[in-house]
Amino acid sequence: MARILLIDDDEDTVLHLKQDLEAAGHAVECLASAEGGLEALTAGDFDLLLLDNQMPRLSGIEFLAELRCRGVSTPVILMTGHGTPDTAIQARKLGARAYFVKPADGQLYRRLEPLIAEMLRTSRLM
């Protein structure tokens, strides 16, 4: 299906989301921090980046700004556990195609899957 880069520092989130994405037929590469993300994106041919916002050292918003400066065009879904309207606006201005607030009910993939499917359809049409 799709090659997805998942950047999130929460081990449980990464484990469960990676399992669910792979069960749906996607190839998933995971990073625990954004520092190696630029190299991974330029070395691999990813269809989608799932990016957590709240990470130590380099936040998702800061990483989006770096991607924009470098002209990286991989579609990005910025995910956060603590969403604010200001962060959503900033994420969109920096090029995130979608902003997703992680659900508290533990149903991350189930709620994220329709957005991933739409994002992949849209990016393949471009």
PyMOL commands that set and color helices and strands:
alter all, ss='L'
color gray80, all
select helices_A, chain A and resi 11-23+34-43+60-70+85-93+108-125
alter helices_A, ss='H'
color red, helices_A
select strands_A, chain A and resi 3-7+27-31+48-52+76-80+98-101
alter strands_A, ss='S'
color yellow, strands_A
deselect
rebuild
show_as cartoon
